[in-house]
Amino acid sequence: MLSLSQRLSQQQKLSPQQIQYQKLLQLNTMALEQRIKTELELNPILEEDLELKQEEKEPDEVGEEPEDSDYSEEDEFGLEDYMNDEDYFDDPSYNSNTQKDQESFHPTAPQRESLQEHLLNQLYLLQLDEPSILLGEEIIGNLDQDGYLKQDLQTIVSNLEMFDHTNVTLQDAENVLKEIQVLDPIGIASRSLQECLIIQLQHGTFDPYYSYLAEEMLKNHFDDFVQKRFDATMQKMSLTSETLRAVLDLIQKLNPKPGEGNFEIAELNQITPDFLLEKVDDNFIITLNDRAMPSVTVNAAYIEMLNANKGKKKISDREKNTYKFLREKFESAKWFIACIEQRRETLLKVMRAILEKQVAFFEKGPKFLRPMIYKDIAEEIMMDISTISRVVNGKFVQSMQGVHELKYFFSEGLATDSGEEVSNKHIKERIKEIIIKEDKQSPLSDDKIAEILNEEGIHIARRTVAKYREQLRLPVARLRKTL
């Protein structure tokens, strides 16, 4: 049976401007720069202000709050307080970047030859026919960042036959691959670690006797070598411990990742910090790294056009359409500039709160990192946890301790005998220290590491030690053993 009923409920709906603010908030410096350039292309009302007319803002000092620091979750999206139409009509010089005459921070990567370019230049110097050159180009194009060939040779041959109509065989591909594998760096385009190391031994200038033994070990006892079953290896190869140590030392000199090195591929992950943090006298200075950011303002000519139509009593349909278009673009430009400015203030609020809670880290180093979660910062600056998450994600700060992602400063803690909490990142650093200092001939088990930490007052279980060790990418004790 149908019936009618009433229900009263509260729902929060975000306006398009609030959604735009959230999207800008999660962009890092480089992404925001590109976003501003895109908006400049799309909105004719906006233009880049090459001569900043606003007074320069001073870098932010820890403990200081801006004059309009009354901030609550209710007005987190209160963008209407930033400006109104009259402000723009009266002062079209308003812009999105209030810093001026400051040195731009623009780290640039050195010009370097890519791995593919390096190999292709060598390939073209070989006396190869055209089908072999095409095979070589296809092989080099399928190398991963470590320099290994993960694509099956038969697939490469089939692709050449299908798309380039080149008649080549699998044996042709094997021959070309062998030519490439002895180019610089030696062992490139190998299909496995075993093949890579053996090729380096065969074409390197090593002691013939130990080189022969090392090749024999890698060919016939590779599993024992990887698992570090040294006693079994000595017995199978009839070696003394001194000879085995010499062979292992030789293998350790080989390069397991020939694709790494002085190539462009190693520069792709360069980070541009979003914050610069320095200590001057006894104060920490926070600077938002947006000095090179394009400064956008409203085009004065379009404002005059809007003003001209605003006072008219009768206007034509064409003028109405023009006015409507300009008005929509003006509103979009106004909100875009407001969102950029509020993004800037929000980022500084979050970074200031992080600094206040982690000041010991920035002064003394990673061992003094305190446990901290998003909720701690959200309560400190009276913002929603989701806002903190957007600010933290993908943002980096450069300080005396290096460059760190803001996520780095958030971690759970474990209790100590003194009643204090220690960050799990501090515990990871301690585990790493213990493993580095251990006797390599008798490495410590996870149980023993847990005992050492418990003796230091940090209550931790063996399985937690194992989890942290794996996150540090440190092998188990058996694989850390050396002679």
VOPAGU-2260 file (C-alpha; in pm, 1 decimal, decimal comma):
REM VOPAGU-2260
SITE   aa  ch    i         X         Y         Z
SITE  MET   A    0       0,0       0,0       0,0
SITE  LEU   A    1     136,9     341,0     -96,4
SITE  SER   A    2     186,9     602,5     170,5
SITE  LEU   A    3     334,5     950,6     204,4
SITE  SER   A    4     585,9    1045,5     468,4
SITE  GLN   A    5     813,1    1338,7     549,8
SITE  ARG   A    6    1173,6    1317,9     658,0
SITE  LEU   A    7    1394,6    1603,7     766,0
SITE  SER   A    8    1768,2    1560,7     710,7
SITE  GLN   A    9    2078,6    1777,1     669,9
SITE  GLN   A   10    2296,8    1732,6     364,7
SITE  GLN   A   11    2608,9    1917,8     263,9
SITE  LYS   A   12    2643,9    1984,5    -106,9
SITE  LEU   A   13    2956,1    2137,4    -250,9
SITE  SER   A   14    2927,2    2422,2    -496,4
SITE  PRO   A   15    3131,1    2419,8    -820,2
SITE  GLN   A   16    3364,9    2675,4    -662,7
SITE  GLN   A   17    3423,2    2455,1    -359,6
SITE  ILE   A   18    3494,9    2157,3    -584,2
SITE  GLN   A   19    3741,7    2369,9    -780,0
SITE  TYR   A   20    3915,0    2469,1    -456,0
SITE  GLN   A   21    3948,1    2105,0    -349,4
SITE  LYS   A   22    4094,5    2008,9    -685,1
SITE  LEU   A   23    4350,1    2291,4    -673,1
SITE  LEU   A   24    4436,1    2201,9    -314,7
SITE  GLN   A   25    4556,8    1854,5    -407,6
SITE  LEU   A   26    4782,9    1976,9    -690,5
SITE  ASN   A   27    5154,3    2008,6    -624,4
SITE  THR   A   28    5355,7    2311,1    -739,8
SITE  MET   A   29    5437,4    2183,2   -1087,7
SITE  ALA   A   30    5082,8    2059,4   -1153,2
SITE  LEU   A   31    4934,8    2390,4   -1033,8
SITE  GLU   A   32    5165,8    2584,1   -1264,9
SITE  GLN   A   33    5036,9    2380,7   -1558,7
SITE  ARG   A   34    4677,5    2423,9   -1439,4
SITE  ILE   A   35    4718,0    2802,5   -1431,1
SITE  LYS   A   36    4862,8    2804,9   -1782,2
SITE  THR   A   37    4566,0    2600,6   -1903,8
SITE  GLU   A   38    4319,7    2841,1   -1739,5
SITE  LEU   A   39    4497,1    3136,8   -1901,5
SITE  GLU   A   40    4436,4    2975,5   -2239,7
SITE  LEU   A   41    4070,2    2896,5   -2171,1
SITE  ASN   A   42    3955,0    3220,0   -2006,4
SITE  PRO   A   43    4010,8    3546,4   -2198,4
SITE  ILE   A   44    3928,7    3749,1   -1885,0
SITE  LEU   A   45    4245,8    3617,9   -1721,0
SITE  GLU   A   46    4592,3    3736,7   -1815,3
SITE  GLU   A   47    4939,0    3686,7   -1674,0
SITE  ASP   A   48    5051,3    3985,1   -1468,8
SITE  LEU   A   49    5415,3    4039,2   -1556,2
SITE  GLU   A   50    5448,1    4338,7   -1323,6
SITE  LEU   A   51    5320,5    4245,8    -979,8
SITE  LYS   A   52    5154,1    4542,2    -810,1
SITE  GLN   A   53    5086,4    4384,0    -474,5
SITE  GLU   A   54    5320,9    4430,0    -180,4
SITE  GLU   A   55    5557,8    4143,1    -116,6
SITE  LYS   A   56    5453,8    3891,6     146,5
SITE  GLU   A   57    5713,5    3794,3     401,5
SITE  PRO   A   58    5796,9    3424,0     450,9
SITE  ASP   A   59    5598,6    3260,2     725,7
SITE  GLU   A   60    5763,3    3211,1    1067,4
SITE  VAL   A   61    5665,1    2929,8    1299,1
SITE  GLY   A   62    5423,3    3040,6    1567,0
SITE  GLU   A   63    5297,2    3342,1    1371,5
SITE  GLU   A   64    4940,9    3360,6    1243,6
SITE  PRO   A   65    4815,2    3586,2     965,6
SITE  GLU   A   66    4594,1    3875,8    1075,8
SITE  ASP   A   67    4277,6    3706,7     946,6
SITE  SER   A   68    4350,6    3378,3    1118,7
SITE  ASP   A   69    3999,1    3322,5    1258,8
SITE  TYR   A   70    3932,7    2999,2    1078,1
SITE  SER   A   71    3681,0    2726,6    1139,7
SITE  GLU   A   72    3546,3    2429,4     954,9
SITE  GLU   A   73    3226,4    2625,4     881,9
SITE  ASP   A   74    3408,9    2886,8     669,8
SITE  GLU   A   75    3663,1    2650,9     521,1
SITE  PHE   A   76    3505,6    2712,6     182,8
SITE  GLY   A   77    3401,2    3072,3     255,6
SITE  LEU   A   78    3555,9    3204,5     -63,6
SITE  GLU   A   79    3304,7    3487,3     -86,7
SITE  ASP   A   80    3498,8    3669,7     187,4
SITE  TYR   A   81    3800,1    3703,3     -38,0
SITE  MET   A   82    3648,2    3942,8    -289,6
SITE  ASN   A   83    3339,2    4088,7    -443,7
SITE  ASP   A   84    3252,7    4233,5    -779,0
SITE  GLU   A   85    3318,4    4592,8    -676,5
SITE  ASP   A   86    3672,9    4506,3    -571,3
SITE  TYR   A   87    3741,9    4391,3    -924,2
SITE  PHE   A   88    3570,4    4680,9   -1095,9
SITE  ASP   A   89    3760,5    4926,2    -879,2
SITE  ASP   A   90    4096,8    4746,4    -881,2
SITE  PRO   A   91    4152,5    4511,2   -1175,3
SITE  SER   A   92    4516,9    4474,8   -1075,7
SITE  TYR   A   93    4433,2    4201,0    -824,1
SITE  ASN   A   94    4644,5    3893,4    -893,7
SITE  SER   A   95    4696,1    3542,1    -766,7
SITE  ASN   A   96    5059,9    3569,0    -661,4
SITE  THR   A   97    5152,4    3840,9    -417,8
SITE  GLN   A   98    5528,0    3783,5    -407,2
SITE  LYS   A   99    5756,3    3997,8    -622,4
SITE  ASP   A  100    6122,4    4053,7    -696,8
SITE  GLN   A  101    6222,0    3721,0    -544,4
SITE  GLU   A  102    6468,8    3479,0    -687,9
SITE  SER   A  103    6291,2    3191,5    -859,5
SITE  PHE   A  104    6358,2    2839,2    -740,2
SITE  HIS   A  105    6377,2    2638,8   -1062,4
SITE  PRO   A  106    6588,5    2323,2   -1033,7
SITE  THR   A  107    6670,9    2200,6   -1380,1
SITE  ALA   A  108    6803,4    1859,0   -1471,3
SITE  PRO   A  109    7131,6    1847,3   -1662,2
SITE  GLN   A  110    7115,4    1750,9   -2026,8
SITE  ARG   A  111    7193,5    1382,7   -2046,1
SITE  GLU   A  112    7176,2    1115,9   -2310,3
SITE  SER   A  113    6903,4     859,0   -2257,0
SITE  LEU   A  114    6986,9     489,6   -2236,3
SITE  GLN   A  115    6806,5     424,1   -2565,8
SITE  GLU   A  116    6996,5     703,7   -2743,4
SITE  HIS   A  117    7324,2     575,2   -2600,8
SITE  LEU   A  118    7260,2     225,2   -2732,7
SITE  LEU   A  119    7120,2     330,8   -3069,8
SITE  ASN   A  120    7425,9     545,8   -3141,0
SITE  GLN   A  121    7642,1     236,6   -3087,8
SITE  LEU   A  122    7407,0      13,6   -3284,5
SITE  TYR   A  123    7429,7     234,6   -3594,6
SITE  LEU   A  124    7809,3     202,1   -3589,4
SITE  LEU   A  125    7789,5    -176,0   -3627,3
SITE  GLN   A  126    7813,0    -330,6   -3971,2
SITE  LEU   A  127    7457,8    -464,0   -3978,1
SITE  ASP   A  128    7206,9    -493,6   -4262,8
SITE  GLU   A  129    6872,6    -310,7   -4254,0
SITE  PRO   A  130    6663,2    -600,4   -4109,5
SITE  SER   A  131    6917,5    -642,0   -3829,4
SITE  ILE   A  132    6908,4    -267,8   -3756,5
SITE  LEU   A  133    6528,8    -285,4   -3730,7
SITE  LEU   A  134    6561,0    -582,1   -3493,9
SITE  GLY   A  135    6812,0    -389,5   -3283,1
SITE  GLU   A  136    6588,0     -84,4   -3262,9
SITE  GLU   A  137    6294,3    -301,8   -3156,6
SITE  ILE   A  138    6502,6    -479,0   -2888,5
SITE  ILE   A  139    6640,3    -151,0   -2748,5
SITE  GLY   A  140    6292,0      -0,6   -2746,0
SITE  ASN   A  141    6167,4    -285,6   -2524,7
SITE  LEU   A  142    6424,4    -249,0   -2244,9
SITE  ASP   A  143    6300,9    -167,3   -1895,0
SITE  GLN   A  144    6456,4      95,3   -1667,9
SITE  ASP   A  145    6708,2    -156,6   -1530,8
SITE  GLY   A  146    6823,2    -243,8   -1883,0
SITE  TYR   A  147    6661,0    -588,2   -1905,2
SITE  LEU   A  148    6472,3    -725,0   -2206,2
SITE  LYS   A  149    6134,7    -840,3   -2077,2
SITE  GLN   A  150    5973,8    -886,6   -2419,9
SITE  ASP   A  151    5996,7   -1232,6   -2575,9
SITE  LEU   A  152    6220,4   -1242,4   -2884,9
SITE  GLN   A  153    5963,4   -1439,0   -3081,9
SITE  THR   A  154    5708,5   -1162,9   -3016,9
SITE  ILE   A  155    5955,8    -902,1   -3143,4
SITE  VAL   A  156    6014,6   -1104,8   -3460,9
SITE  SER   A  157    5639,6   -1150,0   -3515,9
SITE  ASN   A  158    5575,4    -776,1   -3470,5
SITE  LEU   A  159    5839,1    -688,2   -3729,6
SITE  GLU   A  160    5692,9    -933,2   -3977,5
SITE  MET   A  161    5337,6    -808,4   -3916,8
SITE  PHE   A  162    5384,6    -430,5   -3907,0
SITE  ASP   A  163    5708,9    -366,0   -4097,2
SITE  HIS   A  164    5684,3    -661,4   -4337,4
SITE  THR   A  165    6045,2    -751,2   -4255,0
SITE  ASN   A  166    6148,0   -1113,1   -4303,5
SITE  VAL   A  167    6359,5   -1208,0   -4001,5
SITE  THR   A  168    6399,5   -1527,1   -3803,1
SITE  LEU   A  169    6432,7   -1603,5   -3435,7
SITE  GLN   A  170    6800,0   -1688,0   -3494,8
SITE  ASP   A  171    6849,3   -1344,6   -3652,8
SITE  ALA   A  172    6705,7   -1189,3   -3338,8
SITE  GLU   A  173    6936,8   -1397,5   -3116,6
SITE  ASN   A  174    7239,2   -1284,5   -3319,2
SITE  VAL   A  175    7144,4    -916,1   -3295,3
SITE  LEU   A  176    7071,8    -952,8   -2923,0
SITE  LYS   A  177    7423,6   -1088,7   -2865,6
SITE  GLU   A  178    7566,3    -786,4   -3048,4
SITE  ILE   A  179    7368,6    -548,9   -2826,1
SITE  GLN   A  180    7457,7    -728,7   -2502,6
SITE  VAL   A  181    7827,7    -646,2   -2548,0
SITE  LEU   A  182    7766,8    -275,9   -2614,4
SITE  ASP   A  183    7828,1     -25,1   -2338,0
SITE  PRO   A  184    7716,2     -96,1   -2069,9
SITE  ILE   A  185    7811,8    -464,4   -2087,4
SITE  GLY   A  186    7523,8    -698,8   -2006,8
SITE  ILE   A  187    7252,2    -466,1   -2131,8
SITE  ALA   A  188    6942,4    -631,4   -2283,9
SITE  SER   A  189    6988,9    -947,2   -2077,9
SITE  ARG   A  190    6681,0   -1157,1   -2009,8
SITE  SER   A  191    6775,2   -1255,3   -1655,9
SITE  LEU   A  192    7016,5   -1163,3   -1378,3
SITE  GLN   A  193    7206,4   -1486,4   -1441,3
SITE  GLU   A  194    7260,5   -1403,7   -1809,2
SITE  CYS   A  195    7356,8   -1045,0   -1725,7
SITE  LEU   A  196    7631,3   -1142,9   -1479,2
SITE  ILE   A  197    7770,9   -1418,6   -1701,5
SITE  ILE   A  198    7801,3   -1181,9   -1999,3
SITE  GLN   A  199    7992,9    -931,8   -1786,2
SITE  LEU   A  200    8232,2   -1204,7   -1673,6
SITE  GLN   A  201    8287,7   -1326,7   -2029,9
SITE  HIS   A  202    8371,2    -982,2   -2166,3
SITE  GLY   A  203    8537,3    -821,4   -1865,8
SITE  THR   A  204    8905,2    -785,4   -1777,8
SITE  PHE   A  205    8920,1   -1003,8   -1466,0
SITE  ASP   A  206    9162,6   -1260,8   -1330,5
SITE  PRO   A  207    9113,6   -1562,4   -1563,0
SITE  TYR   A  208    9112,8   -1821,9   -1283,8
SITE  TYR   A  209    8858,0   -1651,8   -1057,3
SITE  SER   A  210    8653,9   -1541,7   -1359,9
SITE  TYR   A  211    8628,1   -1905,9   -1469,9
SITE  LEU   A  212    8517,5   -2015,7   -1120,8
SITE  ALA   A  213    8263,8   -1731,5   -1097,0
SITE  GLU   A  214    8116,2   -1824,2   -1435,7
SITE  GLU   A  215    8099,5   -2188,8   -1329,1
SITE  MET   A  216    7918,2   -2089,5   -1007,4
SITE  LEU   A  217    7665,0   -1872,2   -1191,6
SITE  LYS   A  218    7598,8   -2132,2   -1461,1
SITE  ASN   A  219    7572,9   -2448,3   -1254,2
SITE  HIS   A  220    7507,8   -2335,4    -894,3
SITE  PHE   A  221    7308,1   -2015,8    -940,9
SITE  ASP   A  222    7030,5   -2113,9    -698,9
SITE  ASP   A  223    7284,0   -2185,0    -422,7
SITE  PHE   A  224    7448,6   -1849,5    -498,5
SITE  VAL   A  225    7121,8   -1654,0    -477,6
SITE  GLN   A  226    7015,2   -1830,1    -157,1
SITE  LYS   A  227    7366,9   -1784,3     -12,4
SITE  ARG   A  228    7415,2   -2150,4      58,7
SITE  PHE   A  229    7790,8   -2107,6      72,9
SITE  ASP   A  230    7875,4   -2432,0     250,9
SITE  ALA   A  231    7696,1   -2632,0     -17,8
SITE  THR   A  232    7866,3   -2428,7    -291,7
SITE  MET   A  233    8213,4   -2491,2    -147,0
SITE  GLN   A  234    8145,0   -2862,9    -125,5
SITE  LYS   A  235    8002,1   -2893,5    -477,6
SITE  MET   A  236    8284,1   -2692,8    -637,3
SITE  SER   A  237    8559,3   -2824,9    -408,1
SITE  LEU   A  238    8668,2   -2474,9    -305,3
SITE  THR   A  239    8844,2   -2343,2       1,7
SITE  SER   A  240    8680,1   -2062,9     198,7
SITE  GLU   A  241    8949,8   -1819,5      78,5
SITE  THR   A  242    8887,8   -1905,2    -287,2
SITE  LEU   A  243    8511,2   -1883,9    -242,9
SITE  ARG   A  244    8546,5   -1541,0     -84,1
SITE  ALA   A  245    8759,4   -1421,4    -376,6
SITE  VAL   A  246    8502,0   -1550,0    -626,4
SITE  LEU   A  247    8216,7   -1382,6    -440,2
SITE  ASP   A  248    8412,0   -1054,8    -424,8
SITE  LEU   A  249    8452,0   -1070,3    -802,4
SITE  ILE   A  250    8080,1   -1127,9    -860,0
SITE  GLN   A  251    7993,6    -839,3    -629,4
SITE  LYS   A  252    8191,5    -607,0    -859,1
SITE  LEU   A  253    7950,8    -682,8   -1145,0
SITE  ASN   A  254    7654,0    -459,3   -1222,8
SITE  PRO   A  255    7314,6    -628,2   -1171,0
SITE  LYS   A  256    7129,4    -329,1   -1323,0
SITE  PRO   A  257    7321,9    -213,1   -1630,4
SITE  GLY   A  258    7039,6      23,1   -1729,4
SITE  GLU   A  259    7102,7     242,1   -1426,6
SITE  GLY   A  260    7370,9     506,0   -1444,6
SITE  ASN   A  261    7447,1     837,8   -1602,9
SITE  PHE   A  262    7141,2     836,1   -1828,2
SITE  GLU   A  263    6836,2    1058,0   -1860,8
SITE  ILE   A  264    6610,4     784,8   -1722,9
SITE  ALA   A  265    6768,0     832,7   -1380,0
SITE  GLU   A  266    6661,6    1198,8   -1382,4
SITE  LEU   A  267    6290,8    1148,7   -1448,4
SITE  ASN   A  268    6189,3    1140,3   -1082,5
SITE  GLN   A  269    6333,7    1480,1    -993,7
SITE  ILE   A  270    6130,0    1648,7    -720,9
SITE  THR   A  271    6042,7    2016,0    -698,9
SITE  PRO   A  272    5968,0    2091,8    -330,5
SITE  ASP   A  273    5643,1    2275,2    -253,7
SITE  PHE   A  274    5782,6    2427,1      67,6
SITE  LEU   A  275    6125,4    2562,5     157,5
SITE  LEU   A  276    6208,9    2547,9     527,2
SITE  GLU   A  277    6515,5    2717,2     674,7
SITE  LYS   A  278    6628,8    2824,7    1017,7
SITE  VAL   A  279    6738,4    3183,6    1066,9
SITE  ASP   A  280    6874,6    3252,7    1414,2
SITE  ASP   A  281    6621,4    3078,9    1639,8
SITE  ASN   A  282    6325,0    3095,4    1403,6
SITE  PHE   A  283    6210,7    2855,3    1133,2
SITE  ILE   A  284    6106,0    3027,9     812,5
SITE  ILE   A  285    5846,9    2858,5     588,7
SITE  THR   A  286    5830,7    2969,2     226,6
SITE  LEU   A  287    5578,2    2837,2     -21,0
SITE  ASN   A  288    5776,2    2759,6    -333,3
SITE  ASP   A  289    5545,2    2945,7    -572,7
SITE  ARG   A  290    5773,7    3232,5    -668,2
SITE  ALA   A  291    5798,5    3115,3   -1028,2
SITE  MET   A  292    5424,4    3054,1   -1049,6
SITE  PRO   A  293    5246,4    3260,3   -1317,4
SITE  SER   A  294    5062,3    3547,6   -1151,8
SITE  VAL   A  295    4713,8    3587,3   -1299,2
SITE  THR   A  296    4492,7    3892,1   -1290,8
SITE  VAL   A  297    4176,8    4016,9   -1458,6
SITE  ASN   A  298    4221,1    4189,5   -1794,1
SITE  ALA   A  299    4138,5    4559,6   -1748,6
SITE  ALA   A  300    4004,0    4596,4   -2102,3
SITE  TYR   A  301    3734,1    4335,9   -2042,0
SITE  ILE   A  302    3642,9    4499,2   -1711,8
SITE  GLU   A  303    3586,7    4826,2   -1898,4
SITE  MET   A  304    3359,3    4643,6   -2142,6
SITE  LEU   A  305    3157,5    4503,5   -1853,1
SITE  ASN   A  306    3133,5    4845,5   -1690,4
SITE  ALA   A  307    3023,3    5002,7   -2017,5
SITE  ASN   A  308    2732,4    4759,9   -2054,4
SITE  LYS   A  309    2649,9    4772,0   -1685,5
SITE  GLY   A  310    2521,1    5130,3   -1697,8
SITE  LYS   A  311    2314,4    5099,6   -2014,2
SITE  LYS   A  312    1936,1    5087,0   -1989,9
SITE  LYS   A  313    1879,9    4945,4   -2336,5
SITE  ILE   A  314    2120,4    4708,4   -2505,3
SITE  SER   A  315    2095,0    4496,6   -2817,2
SITE  ASP   A  316    2069,7    4118,4   -2820,9
SITE  ARG   A  317    2428,1    4097,6   -2942,2
SITE  GLU   A  318    2542,7    4315,3   -2653,3
SITE  LYS   A  319    2339,3    4100,2   -2414,3
SITE  ASN   A  320    2511,5    3784,3   -2536,0
SITE  THR   A  321    2850,8    3950,1   -2513,3
SITE  TYR   A  322    2778,0    4076,9   -2164,0
SITE  LYS   A  323    2653,9    3732,1   -2054,2
SITE  PHE   A  324    2965,8    3564,0   -2192,3
SITE  LEU   A  325    3200,1    3815,4   -2027,5
SITE  ARG   A  326    3008,3    3795,9   -1701,4
SITE  GLU   A  327    3038,7    3415,0   -1689,8
SITE  LYS   A  328    3411,1    3430,5   -1766,0
SITE  PHE   A  329    3454,1    3705,6   -1508,8
SITE  GLU   A  330    3286,9    3496,0   -1239,0
SITE  SER   A  331    3505,6    3198,3   -1334,3
SITE  ALA   A  332    3820,1    3412,5   -1321,3
SITE  LYS   A  333    3722,6    3562,9    -987,1
SITE  TRP   A  334    3666,5    3225,3    -824,6
SITE  PHE   A  335    3980,3    3077,9    -979,8
SITE  ILE   A  336    4199,5    3352,6    -831,6
SITE  ALA   A  337    4022,6    3320,4    -496,3
SITE  CYS   A  338    4080,6    2944,1    -490,6
SITE  ILE   A  339    4451,9    2988,7    -562,8
SITE  GLU   A  340    4488,1    3238,7    -278,9
SITE  GLN   A  341    4296,2    3022,0     -31,5
SITE  ARG   A  342    4499,8    2719,4    -141,6
SITE  ARG   A  343    4813,5    2913,0     -56,5
SITE  GLU   A  344    4690,1    3004,2     292,3
SITE  THR   A  345    4568,8    2650,1     362,5
SITE  LEU   A  346    4902,0    2496,7     262,0
SITE  LEU   A  347    5089,0    2735,1     490,9
SITE  LYS   A  348    4853,7    2659,1     781,8
SITE  VAL   A  349    4911,3    2284,5     744,4
SITE  MET   A  350    5288,4    2317,1     702,5
SITE  ARG   A  351    5308,5    2546,7    1005,8
SITE  ALA   A  352    5117,3    2293,3    1217,1
SITE  ILE   A  353    5344,1    2009,8    1101,6
SITE  LEU   A  354    5652,4    2215,8    1187,5
SITE  GLU   A  355    5524,9    2293,9    1536,8
SITE  LYS   A  356    5467,6    1925,1    1612,7
SITE  GLN   A  357    5785,9    1798,6    1444,0
SITE  VAL   A  358    6026,3    2078,4    1533,4
SITE  ALA   A  359    6264,1    1825,8    1698,6
SITE  PHE   A  360    6289,9    1637,3    1368,8
SITE  PHE   A  361    6383,5    1948,0    1173,6
SITE  GLU   A  362    6642,3    2042,0    1436,3
SITE  LYS   A  363    6796,4    1702,0    1515,8
SITE  GLY   A  364    6699,9    1448,5    1247,5
SITE  PRO   A  365    6486,0    1136,0    1181,5
SITE  LYS   A  366    6544,8     980,0    1523,0
SITE  PHE   A  367    6333,9    1256,2    1677,3
SITE  LEU   A  368    6027,6    1211,2    1455,5
SITE  ARG   A  369    5715,7    1206,0    1673,6
SITE  PRO   A  370    5406,1     991,3    1615,2
SITE  MET   A  371    5142,1    1201,2    1440,7
SITE  ILE   A  372    4820,5    1134,2    1247,9
SITE  TYR   A  373    4602,6    1348,2    1019,0
SITE  LYS   A  374    4352,8    1403,4    1298,6
SITE  ASP   A  375    4618,6    1581,7    1508,9
SITE  ILE   A  376    4673,1    1844,3    1240,7
SITE  ALA   A  377    4301,6    1870,3    1156,2
SITE  GLU   A  378    4216,3    1949,6    1518,8
SITE  GLU   A  379    4507,1    2192,4    1549,9
SITE  ILE   A  380    4397,4    2414,1    1260,3
SITE  MET   A  381    4024,0    2328,8    1274,6
SITE  MET   A  382    3992,7    2175,4     929,1
SITE  ASP   A  383    3849,2    1852,1     800,7
SITE  ILE   A  384    4074,7    1545,0     782,7
SITE  SER   A  385    4000,3    1514,6     410,4
SITE  THR   A  386    4146,5    1863,3     359,2
SITE  ILE   A  387    4465,1    1762,7     540,3
SITE  SER   A  388    4487,7    1453,4     322,7
SITE  ARG   A  389    4460,3    1661,5       4,7
SITE  VAL   A  390    4730,4    1901,6     122,1
SITE  VAL   A  391    4969,0    1627,3     230,9
SITE  ASN   A  392    4935,1    1403,5     -74,0
SITE  GLY   A  393    5213,7    1457,8    -326,1
SITE  LYS   A  394    5360,7    1766,5    -154,0
SITE  PHE   A  395    5727,8    1790,1     -51,8
SITE  VAL   A  396    5927,3    2010,7     182,9
SITE  GLN   A  397    6298,2    2089,9     155,3
SITE  SER   A  398    6470,7    2147,3     488,0
SITE  MET   A  399    6806,3    2100,9     657,2
SITE  GLN   A  400    6717,8    1731,2     688,1
SITE  GLY   A  401    6669,1    1687,1     311,7
SITE  VAL   A  402    6357,9    1663,5      92,7
SITE  HIS   A  403    6062,9    1476,1     242,9
SITE  GLU   A  404    5706,3    1413,5     134,4
SITE  LEU   A  405    5463,5    1555,3     388,2
SITE  LYS   A  406    5322,6    1203,9     432,1
SITE  TYR   A  407    5657,4    1110,2     585,0
SITE  PHE   A  408    5576,7    1305,8     900,9
SITE  PHE   A  409    5262,7    1103,7     972,8
SITE  SER   A  410    5307,5     770,0    1146,3
SITE  GLU   A  411    5168,0     555,4    1422,8
SITE  GLY   A  412    5358,7     509,3    1745,4
SITE  LEU   A  413    5460,2     234,3    1986,5
SITE  ALA   A  414    5477,8     268,8    2364,0
SITE  THR   A  415    5808,7     262,0    2553,2
SITE  ASP   A  416    5889,5     179,9    2914,4
SITE  SER   A  417    5901,7     552,8    2991,6
SITE  GLY   A  418    5539,5     590,2    2882,2
SITE  GLU   A  419    5625,5     791,4    2575,1
SITE  GLU   A  420    5534,4     697,7    2219,5
SITE  VAL   A  421    5797,9     640,2    1953,1
SITE  SER   A  422    5726,5     679,3    1582,9
SITE  ASN   A  423    5738,6     359,2    1378,9
SITE  LYS   A  424    5972,7     541,2    1139,2
SITE  HIS   A  425    6217,3     586,5    1428,6
SITE  ILE   A  426    6188,8     212,2    1500,4
SITE  LYS   A  427    6260,6     134,2    1134,0
SITE  GLU   A  428    6572,0     351,9    1149,7
SITE  ARG   A  429    6682,9     166,1    1463,0
SITE  ILE   A  430    6626,6    -174,3    1295,2
SITE  LYS   A  431    6831,1     -55,6     998,2
SITE  GLU   A  432    7113,1      57,0    1231,3
SITE  ILE   A  433    7115,5    -280,0    1411,5
SITE  ILE   A  434    7137,6    -471,6    1084,0
SITE  ILE   A  435    7414,5    -247,1     947,1
SITE  LYS   A  436    7625,9    -298,7    1260,5
SITE  GLU   A  437    7562,2    -675,8    1294,1
SITE  ASP   A  438    7828,2    -941,9    1240,3
SITE  LYS   A  439    7786,1   -1032,5     873,3
SITE  GLN   A  440    7914,3   -1384,4     935,2
SITE  SER   A  441    7643,6   -1435,6    1197,6
SITE  PRO   A  442    7353,7   -1199,8    1115,4
SITE  LEU   A  443    7076,2   -1135,9    1365,5
SITE  SER   A  444    6738,2   -1304,5    1334,4
SITE  ASP   A  445    6414,0   -1109,2    1366,3
SITE  ASP   A  446    6366,2   -1260,9    1713,3
SITE  LYS   A  447    6705,3   -1131,4    1825,0
SITE  ILE   A  448    6637,8    -782,9    1685,8
SITE  ALA   A  449    6305,4    -778,2    1872,0
SITE  GLU   A  450    6490,8    -873,4    2194,2
SITE  ILE   A  451    6738,8    -587,3    2146,7
SITE  LEU   A  452    6457,8    -336,2    2096,3
SITE  ASN   A  453    6267,0    -466,4    2397,6
SITE  GLU   A  454    6582,8    -425,5    2606,9
SITE  GLU   A  455    6592,7     -63,8    2487,5
SITE  GLY   A  456    6239,4     -17,1    2617,5
SITE  ILE   A  457    6055,2     -46,6    2285,0
SITE  HIS   A  458    5787,4    -316,2    2307,9
SITE  ILE   A  459    5772,6    -483,8    1969,3
SITE  ALA   A  460    5691,4    -834,4    1846,1
SITE  ARG   A  461    5900,5   -1044,7    1609,3
SITE  ARG   A  462    5637,1   -1029,5    1334,9
SITE  THR   A  463    5640,9    -648,4    1356,2
SITE  VAL   A  464    6018,7    -649,0    1317,7
SITE  ALA   A  465    5980,4    -874,1    1013,6
SITE  LYS   A  466    5719,3    -640,2     864,0
SITE  TYR   A  467    5936,3    -330,3     915,1
SITE  ARG   A  468    6245,1    -512,3     779,8
SITE  GLU   A  469    6055,6    -608,1     464,5
SITE  GLN   A  470    5937,0    -247,6     422,1
SITE  LEU   A  471    6302,6    -143,2     442,6
SITE  ARG   A  472    6375,3    -404,2     171,0
SITE  LEU   A  473    6628,6    -580,3     390,8
SITE  PRO   A  474    6663,2    -957,7     341,7
SITE  VAL   A  475    6626,8   -1221,0     613,0
SITE  ALA   A  476    6929,5   -1316,6     821,5
SITE  ARG   A  477    7022,9   -1615,0     603,9
SITE  LEU   A  478    7049,8   -1400,0     294,4
SITE  ARG   A  479    7253,3   -1134,3     475,9
SITE  LYS   A  480    7522,7   -1383,1     569,0
SITE  THR   A  481    7869,9   -1339,6     418,4
SITE  LEU   A  482    8195,6   -1523,0     463,1
